[in-house]
Amino acid sequence: MNLLTIEPNTYMTAYDMQYKIAASCLQNQNAYIKIQRDKSGKVIGLWVLDYLSVEAREVGDDIYLQFSFCNGKKETVPYADVIHIRNNFQNGELIAHTDDNLCDNLELLATLQQSFANAAINSGKIKGVAKIAGQTGSDSWNKKAKLLAQNLQDPETGGIVAVDATVDFQPCNSDPVAADHEELDYIRQNVYRYYGVSEEIVSNNYTEKQWQSFFESTIEPFAVRLSQEMTRKLFTPQERLAGYEIVYDANRLTYADTATKVELIRQLRPLGILTTNQSLEIMNLPPVEDGDDRVQTLNVANTAIVDSYQAQKGGETNGNTE
């Protein structure tokens, strides 16, 4: 299906659509893809909706979703024409809701990171308490206070403040303190756990086992949800009974190291499981002509012929012995 592999709509590639679905699902707990059909009912477009809010409504036996968008417009779409992908479906009958502290962790992380910026900005500033002779609020007092404040903020003074005998300035040596790295790491780990990722995955410094764990725990469940919902919404019941389905899958061997790939081929090729071209594909090499051949070691045999095979071999052995 060209819509799922190349161009789901006039503004996106298939990769863009899948990326946007995943991002919306993780950010909003729900991702909605509107199905565009022609007059005959054929699917001609898939649109990931950038919604501000959504409300489910029931009319008779049918369910509709009313979307509100950032531009103030609203649109009501039959639920049958919406591919709905949920994340953390803990609460809610139709629309996923979850009770989590992700926002709290993100706000706290932003506050801790801001402390580094504040420390850098305030580290070069002079702070202190100034006692200015004269009546508070008078013109002369206000002029001296204003001049002192300007001198404190002047980057050209080099950290030196000049005062006369009418001003007693006592500096405050309070250095700004940035957040502790352990605190930042603790909050980051909470965010990573929420999204099902690790620091190694985020920094693209993962091992083969770490990638496999991430794929099986995070990517694969999402692919299953996407496959089942798209199959349910894009095919009619008759088409599904006929065996039509949409399957999202990824070759986990893509991120395996060379030693693992070689060992896999060495173990499976002699059993007749892999063809020549399948072995080349594992190694990211182009196929060859007549590469659909299979080879099998003579050390294994079909279980259905083992008895007759052994009997034949036994007869030959007895005959040779005699």
C-alpha positions as CSV (number, residue, x, y, z in Angstrom):
1,M,0.0,0.0,0.0
2,N,1.6,3.2,-1.3
3,L,0.0,5.2,1.5
4,L,1.9,3.3,4.2
5,T,5.2,2.9,2.5
6,I,5.8,6.2,0.6
7,E,3.3,9.0,0.7
8,P,0.3,8.9,3.2
9,N,-0.7,12.5,2.2
10,T,0.6,15.4,0.1
11,Y,2.7,16.9,2.9
12,M,4.4,13.8,4.5
13,T,6.4,10.8,3.7
14,A,5.6,7.5,5.5
15,Y,8.5,8.1,7.8
16,D,7.2,11.5,8.8
17,M,3.8,10.1,9.5
18,Q,5.1,7.3,11.7
19,Y,7.4,9.7,13.6
20,K,4.5,12.1,14.2
21,I,2.2,9.3,15.3
22,A,4.8,8.2,17.9
23,A,5.5,11.7,19.1
24,S,1.8,12.6,19.5
25,C,1.1,9.3,21.2
26,L,3.9,9.8,23.8
27,Q,3.1,13.5,24.3
28,N,-0.7,13.3,24.5
29,Q,-1.3,9.6,25.3
30,N,-3.4,9.5,22.1
31,A,-2.6,9.8,18.4
32,Y,-5.4,10.3,15.9
33,I,-5.0,9.7,12.1
34,K,-7.9,10.8,10.0
35,I,-8.7,8.4,7.1
36,Q,-9.5,10.3,3.8
37,R,-11.7,8.3,1.4
38,D,-13.0,9.0,-2.1
39,K,-16.6,8.7,-3.1
40,S,-16.3,4.9,-3.6
41,G,-14.8,4.5,0.0
42,K,-11.3,3.8,-1.2
43,V,-8.6,5.2,1.2
44,I,-6.7,8.0,-0.5
45,G,-5.0,9.7,2.4
46,L,-3.9,9.5,6.0
47,W,-3.6,12.6,8.1
48,V,-2.1,12.8,11.6
49,L,-4.2,15.4,13.5
50,D,-2.6,18.3,15.4
51,Y,-5.4,18.8,17.9
52,L,-5.8,21.0,20.9
53,S,-8.6,19.0,22.5
54,V,-10.8,16.1,21.6
55,E,-14.3,15.1,22.9
56,A,-16.1,11.8,22.2
57,R,-19.8,11.9,21.3
58,E,-22.2,9.1,20.8
59,V,-25.0,9.5,18.3
60,G,-27.2,6.4,18.2
61,D,-25.0,3.4,17.9
62,D,-22.2,5.4,16.3
63,I,-19.3,7.2,18.0
64,Y,-17.9,10.6,16.8
65,L,-14.8,12.5,17.8
66,Q,-15.0,16.3,17.9
67,F,-11.6,17.9,17.5
68,S,-10.7,21.4,18.4
69,F,-7.6,22.9,16.7
70,C,-5.2,25.7,17.6
71,N,-6.6,27.9,14.9
72,G,-10.0,27.9,16.6
73,K,-11.6,25.5,14.1
74,K,-13.5,22.4,15.0
75,E,-14.2,19.2,13.1
76,T,-16.3,16.1,13.9
77,V,-15.1,12.8,12.5
78,P,-16.7,9.4,12.7
79,Y,-14.6,7.1,15.0
80,A,-14.7,4.5,12.2
81,D,-12.7,6.9,10.1
82,V,-10.0,7.6,12.7
83,I,-7.0,5.4,13.4
84,H,-6.6,5.8,17.2
85,I,-3.3,4.8,18.9
86,R,-3.3,5.0,22.7
87,N,-0.4,5.1,25.1
88,N,-0.5,4.2,28.8
89,F,-4.2,3.3,28.6
90,Q,-4.8,3.2,32.3
91,N,-7.9,5.3,32.6
92,G,-10.7,6.2,30.2
93,E,-13.1,4.1,28.3
94,L,-12.2,5.4,24.8
95,I,-9.6,8.1,25.1
96,A,-6.5,7.2,27.1
97,H,-5.9,9.1,30.4
98,T,-3.1,8.4,32.8
99,D,-2.2,9.5,36.3
100,D,1.6,10.1,36.2
101,N,4.1,12.6,37.4
102,L,5.8,13.2,34.1
103,C,5.0,16.9,34.0
104,D,6.2,17.3,37.6
105,N,9.5,15.6,36.7
106,L,9.9,17.7,33.5
107,E,9.2,21.0,35.4
108,L,11.7,20.0,38.1
109,L,14.3,19.0,35.5
110,A,13.9,22.4,33.8
111,T,14.3,24.2,37.1
112,L,17.4,22.3,38.0
113,Q,18.9,23.0,34.6
114,Q,18.0,26.7,34.9
115,S,20.2,26.8,38.0
116,F,23.3,26.4,35.9
117,A,22.3,29.4,33.7
118,N,21.5,31.5,36.8
119,A,24.9,30.5,38.3
120,A,26.7,31.6,35.2
121,I,24.8,34.9,34.9
122,N,25.1,35.8,38.6
123,S,28.6,34.7,39.3
124,G,30.1,37.9,37.9
125,K,27.7,40.3,39.6
126,I,28.5,42.3,42.7
127,K,26.0,42.1,45.4
128,G,25.9,43.9,48.7
129,V,24.2,46.4,51.1
130,A,24.8,50.1,50.6
131,K,24.2,52.7,53.4
132,I,23.7,56.1,51.8
133,A,24.0,59.2,54.0
134,G,21.0,61.5,53.8
135,Q,17.3,61.4,53.9
136,T,15.8,58.3,52.3
137,G,13.8,59.3,49.2
138,S,15.3,62.7,48.8
139,D,16.6,63.8,45.4
140,S,20.3,63.5,46.3
141,W,19.7,60.2,48.0
142,N,17.9,58.8,44.9
143,K,20.6,60.1,42.6
144,K,23.3,58.3,44.6
145,A,21.3,55.1,44.8
146,K,20.7,55.1,41.1
147,L,24.3,55.9,40.3
148,L,25.4,53.1,42.6
149,A,23.1,50.6,40.9
150,Q,24.3,51.6,37.5
151,N,27.9,51.1,38.6
152,L,27.1,47.7,39.8
153,Q,25.7,46.7,36.4
154,D,28.4,48.3,34.3
155,P,30.5,45.5,32.7
156,E,33.3,48.0,32.1
157,T,34.0,48.6,35.8
158,G,35.7,45.2,36.1
159,G,34.1,44.4,39.4
160,I,35.1,47.7,41.1
161,V,32.6,50.0,42.7
162,A,33.7,53.5,43.5
163,V,31.9,55.3,46.4
164,D,32.5,58.4,48.4
165,A,32.4,59.0,52.2
166,T,28.6,59.3,52.1
167,V,28.2,55.7,51.0
168,D,29.0,52.7,53.0
169,F,29.0,49.6,50.8
170,Q,29.2,46.1,52.3
171,P,29.6,43.4,49.7
172,C,27.8,40.1,50.1
173,N,30.0,37.1,49.2
174,S,27.2,34.6,48.4
175,D,28.2,32.5,45.4
176,P,25.3,31.1,43.4
177,V,25.0,27.3,43.7
178,A,24.0,25.2,40.7
179,A,22.1,22.0,41.0
180,D,23.9,18.8,41.9
181,H,24.6,16.4,39.0
182,E,23.2,13.5,41.0
183,E,19.9,15.3,41.3
184,L,19.8,15.9,37.6
185,D,20.6,12.3,36.9
186,Y,17.8,11.1,39.2
187,I,15.2,13.2,37.5
188,R,16.5,12.3,34.0
189,Q,16.3,8.6,34.9
190,N,12.6,9.1,35.9
191,V,11.9,10.6,32.5
192,Y,13.8,7.9,30.7
193,R,11.9,5.2,32.5
194,Y,8.6,6.9,31.6
195,Y,9.4,6.7,27.9
196,G,11.0,3.3,28.1
197,V,14.4,4.4,27.1
198,S,17.8,4.4,28.7
199,E,20.7,6.9,28.7
200,E,22.6,4.7,26.2
201,I,19.7,4.8,23.8
202,V,19.3,8.5,24.1
203,S,23.0,9.1,23.5
204,N,23.2,6.6,20.6
205,N,25.8,4.6,22.6
206,Y,24.0,1.4,23.0
207,T,25.2,-2.2,22.7
208,E,23.5,-4.9,20.7
209,K,21.8,-6.3,23.8
210,Q,20.7,-2.8,24.9
211,W,19.1,-2.2,21.5
212,Q,17.3,-5.6,21.6
213,S,15.9,-4.8,25.0
214,F,14.7,-1.4,23.9
215,F,13.2,-2.8,20.8
216,E,11.3,-5.6,22.6
217,S,10.1,-3.4,25.4
218,T,9.3,-0.2,23.6
219,I,9.3,-0.3,19.8
220,E,7.7,-3.7,19.3
221,P,4.6,-3.0,21.5
222,F,4.0,0.2,19.7
223,A,4.4,-1.5,16.3
224,V,1.8,-4.1,17.4
225,R,-0.7,-1.4,18.4
226,L,-0.2,0.4,15.1
227,S,-0.5,-2.8,13.0
228,Q,-3.7,-4.0,14.7
229,E,-5.4,-0.6,14.6
230,M,-4.6,0.1,11.0
231,T,-5.7,-3.4,10.0
232,R,-8.9,-2.9,11.9
233,K,-9.7,0.5,10.4
234,L,-8.3,0.3,6.8
235,F,-9.7,-3.1,5.9
236,T,-13.3,-4.3,5.8
237,P,-14.4,-7.3,7.9
238,Q,-14.5,-9.4,4.7
239,E,-11.0,-8.3,3.7
240,R,-9.7,-9.2,7.2
241,L,-11.4,-12.6,7.0
242,A,-9.6,-13.1,3.7
243,G,-6.3,-12.6,5.5
244,Y,-5.5,-9.0,4.7
245,E,-3.5,-7.3,7.4
246,I,-1.0,-4.5,7.9
247,V,2.2,-5.5,9.8
248,Y,4.8,-3.1,11.1
249,D,8.1,-4.9,11.7
250,A,11.8,-4.1,11.9
251,N,14.8,-6.3,11.3
252,R,16.4,-6.6,14.7
253,L,19.5,-7.9,13.0
254,T,20.1,-4.5,11.5
255,Y,21.8,-3.4,14.8
256,A,23.6,-6.7,15.5
257,D,27.3,-6.8,15.3
258,T,29.1,-8.7,12.5
259,A,30.1,-11.6,14.8
260,T,26.5,-12.2,15.7
261,K,25.4,-12.1,12.1
262,V,28.1,-14.5,11.0
263,E,27.3,-16.9,13.8
264,L,23.5,-16.8,12.9
265,I,24.2,-17.7,9.3
266,R,26.7,-20.4,10.3
267,Q,24.1,-22.0,12.5
268,L,20.9,-21.6,10.3
269,R,22.3,-21.9,6.8
270,P,23.2,-25.7,7.1
271,L,19.7,-26.4,8.4
272,G,18.1,-25.1,5.2
273,I,16.4,-22.2,7.0
274,L,18.3,-19.4,5.2
275,T,18.7,-19.0,1.5
276,T,21.8,-17.4,-0.1
277,N,20.1,-14.1,-0.6
278,Q,18.6,-14.1,2.9
279,S,22.1,-14.6,4.2
280,L,23.4,-11.7,2.1
281,E,20.5,-9.5,3.3
282,I,21.6,-10.2,6.9
283,M,25.0,-8.9,6.0
284,N,23.5,-5.8,4.2
285,L,24.8,-7.1,0.9
286,P,22.9,-7.1,-2.5
287,P,21.2,-10.3,-3.7
288,V,22.7,-12.5,-6.4
289,E,21.1,-14.3,-9.3
290,D,19.8,-17.8,-8.4
291,G,20.2,-16.8,-4.7
292,D,17.0,-18.4,-3.5
293,D,18.7,-21.8,-3.2
294,R,18.9,-23.7,0.1
295,V,21.5,-26.1,1.3
296,Q,21.2,-28.6,4.1
297,T,23.7,-30.7,5.9
298,L,23.4,-34.5,5.6
299,N,23.8,-34.8,9.4
300,V,20.1,-34.0,9.8
301,A,17.1,-35.8,8.2
302,N,13.3,-35.4,8.1
303,T,11.7,-37.1,11.1
304,A,9.2,-38.7,8.8
305,I,11.9,-40.8,7.1
306,V,14.3,-41.4,10.0
307,D,13.0,-45.0,10.7
308,S,13.2,-46.1,7.0
309,Y,16.5,-44.3,6.6
310,Q,18.0,-46.1,9.6
311,A,16.5,-49.4,8.5
312,Q,18.1,-49.0,5.0
313,K,21.4,-48.1,6.5
314,G,21.2,-51.0,8.8
315,G,20.5,-53.4,5.9
316,E,23.4,-52.1,3.9
317,T,25.7,-52.5,6.9
318,N,24.5,-56.1,7.5
319,G,24.9,-56.9,3.8
320,N,28.4,-55.5,3.8
321,T,29.3,-57.4,7.0
322,E,28.2,-60.6,5.5
